Amino acid sequence: MDTSNLQGRTVLVTGAGSGIGRETALLAARRGADLAICDVDDAGLAEAETSARALGRSVLARHVDVADRDQMREFAAAVHGESGPVDLLVNNAGVGLAAGFLDIELDDWNWILAINVMGVVHGCHFFVPNMIERGTGGHVANLSSMAGFHASPALTAYTATKFAVLGLSEALREELRPHGIGVTAICPGIVNTPITTSARARGAAADPKVRERLVALYQRRNYGPDRVALNILKAVERNRSVAPITPEAWLAYAMKRMSPRLAGWTARRMAAMTE
């Protein structure tokens, strides 16, 4: 898919009220795409909608919890009724949980799996069949993470969900290949987004001082979501299977493939830095 000119295309982005989702949606709009966007952050979603409309784009914006299948079904019906099948589906909505396994509560598992995994499943379930039926191809970009291939003991549940998204994306890519639909797992590294302040934390990570150090680390890194958005559209255009984003994500990806033992040691060291 040529993402340099998205005129006449419809791009759907979940979690478009802030961070990577918002920047991806607005970049697509600047390149000519009409948008279908959703979020549970009504204020952020309204700002994204206003910005996209100011660019002359058509925008369908809805309050949607991606973990809720009924809300996603209704959103899909609205999108297909107004715009027809989407050309690019970006399953971006996600949440964070800083905690090792022994500190994670079962309710935390239900919460993070419902959003990070089932949210992606819902997006694919309700939008991909219409893309297939149209018969003109398209693309799906699922937000995984560097944690999707580089396991962190400080992010056990988050890591599990992002491994799941990566595996789903790779399997779905092969299934959709005959239909001319590409699938890319997007795997950002350390990116300065609101998730650093909104993520849940358990155990030692719940200490406010630990949170402050983590937020400061991401701010010093200063890799913004706008740069991730550029790389998402680049990865879609190149039809990449897995797209590490940020230098540390590329390094971790190579390390994991060449030396799993070294990757494990590095993950432990990185986790210790936030304690």
N, C-alpha and C positions, 0 to 999 in steps of 0.2 A: 504494500500500500504506500502510495506517495503521500507522505505526511507533510511535505513542504507546502502543498496546496490542498486544503481540505474543503474547498468550495463545493457545496452540494452534498457534503457528507454529514452524517449525524454521529456525534461522539457522546457516549454516555459515561459519566464518571460518578461513582459512589464516594461518599465522604468528601464532597466537593466544597464544604464550607470553610476549610482551612488547609494549610500545609501543602503536601504534595498533590492532593486531589484538586484543590483550588487552583494551584499554579498550572496543572496539566489541563484543566478545563479552559482556563483563560488563554493559555498558549494555543490550544486547538481553535478557540474562537478567533484569536488574532490571525490564524492561518485560514480562516474562512468557514469553519465548521459551525453548524447549529448544534445546540447542546441539550442533553437531558441530564439533569444533575439532581442529586439527593444528599441529605444529611439529616442528622438529628439536631444539629446546631442551627436553629432557625435564623439567628442573627447573621452568622457567617454565610449561610446559604443565600440569604437575601442580598448580602454584599456581593457575592460572586455573581448572582443573577443580574444585579444592576450593572456591574462592570461588563459583563458579556453583552447585555443589551445595548450598552453605550457603544459597543463595537459594531452594532448593526446586526447582531446575530439573533436568531430565534432561540428562545430558551424555555424549556419546560422544567420547572423546579418543584420538588416535592419534599416534604418532611417524611423521611423513610428510615426505619430501623432495619438494616439489612439482615438482622438476625430473625426478623419476623416474616415468615413466608407469606402471610396474607398481605402484609404491606408491600412486599416485593411483587406479588402477583398483581395487585392493584396498580402499582407503579408501571409495571410492564404493559398492562392493558392501556394505560393512559399514553405511554410513549408510542406504542404500536398504533393506537388510534389516531394520534396526531402526526407522527413522523414516519411510521412504518418501521421495518427492521433497522437496527443501528448498524453503522459501519465499523465503529471501533468501540468495544466495551472495555472500560477500565475499572476493574474490581479493586478499588483502592481502600475503602473503609476498613479501619482496623483499630485495635486498642493494644496497650502495652501492660505488662505485668512484670515488675522487677521482684523476683523471689526465687530462691532455690526450692527444690521439690518438697523438702520437709516443712517448709513454711507455708506452702500453698494449701488453701482450703478447697474442699470439693465444690463449693459454690463458685469459687474463682475459676475452676476448670469449666464449669457449665457456661459461665459468662464469656470467657475468652474464646472457647471453642465455637460458641454460637455466633460470635461476630467475625472472628478471623478466619474460620474455616467454613461454617455454614453460610456466612455472608457471601463468600466467593461462590459456593455451590449454588446458592439462590440466584446470584447474578447470572451464572452460566445456564442454570436450568430454565430461567424465564426469558432469556434473550437469545441464546444460541440457536434454539430450534427455528426461530423465525429467520435468522441469518441463513441457515441451511436451506430453508424453504424458498427464500428469495433466489438463491442459486448464483449470486454474483460475488461470493467470497466475503472477506472481512477479516477482522483481527480481534483477539482477546488478549488483554494485558492484565495479569493478575499480580497484585503486589505481595511478594514474598519479602525477603530480607536477606542481608548477609547472614543473619541467624538461621536462615533456611538451609544453609549448607555448612555453617560454622557454629556448632553447638556451644552455647554458653551456660555454665552452671549457675550463673546469676539470673538467667532468664529462661528457666526450664520450660514453663508452660508456653511462653511466647515462642521459644525455639520450636517446640513441638508443633505449634500451629503453623509456623512458617515453613517447616519441613513438609507439612501436609500440603500446603499451597503449592510448593515447588513440585512435589510428586504428582498432584492433581494436574498441574499445568503440563508437565512432560507427557503424562498419559493422554490428556485431552488433545495435545498437539498432534499426536499420531492418529488419534481417532478422527480429528477434523481435517487432516491433510487432504483426503480425497474430495472434500467439499471446497477446497481452496481457502480455508480459514486458518490463519496462523494463530499460534498461541505463544505468548512470551511470559516467563516468570521474571518479574522485575525485582532485583535484589539490592536495595540501597544499603550502604554502610552507615556511618555516623553522619546524620543529617539533622540540622537544627530546625525542628518542627515543634508544634505545641504538644506532641505526644510525650516529650520529656517532662512536662509539668502536669499532664493529665493522667499519666499511667498510674495504675495501682501499684502499691508496694507492700511487701510483707517481710517480716523478720528484720534483719539488719538494714535492709534497703528502705525500711519505713522511717528510719531516722531522718529528720528534716535536714541535718547537715550532709547526709549522704546524697539526698536529692539536690541540694544546692551545689555540691561538687559535680554531680552528673550534668546538671543544667549548664554549669560553667564550662565543663568540658566540651559539650556540644556547641556552645556559643563561641568558644575559642576556635573550635574546628571550622566554624563559619561556612559550612557547605549548605547552601540554602535550597529549599524545595523548588525554586525556579530552575536551578541547574539540573535537578532530578527530572523535572518535566521535559526539559530539552532532550535528555538522554532516553526518556521513555519513548518519545516520538521517533527518535533516531533508531532505537531498538526495534520498534514496530516496523519502520520502513525497511530495515535490514532483515526482518523476520527472524530475529534471534530466538533461540530456544530459552536460554538463560542469559539475563542481562545484569551482571554485577555493576553497581553504580557507586562511584567514589573509589579512589586508589586503594583504600584499605579493603574494600570488598573484592576487588580484583586480586589483591595479594592473598586474601583468605581463600578465595576460590582456587587459586593455583596451589596454595599450600595444602588444602584439603585433598586435592587430587594427587599430589606428589608425596606427601608425608602426613598421614592422619595423626601420627604420634606428635609431630611438631605442631600440628593444628590444635590438638588437645592442650598441649603445654601453653600455647599462645592464648587460648581461650581462658585458661585458668589465670594467667597473668593479667589479662584484660579485666576479668571479673574482680580481681584483687584491687585493681586501681580505683574501683568505685566504692570500696569498703571504708 
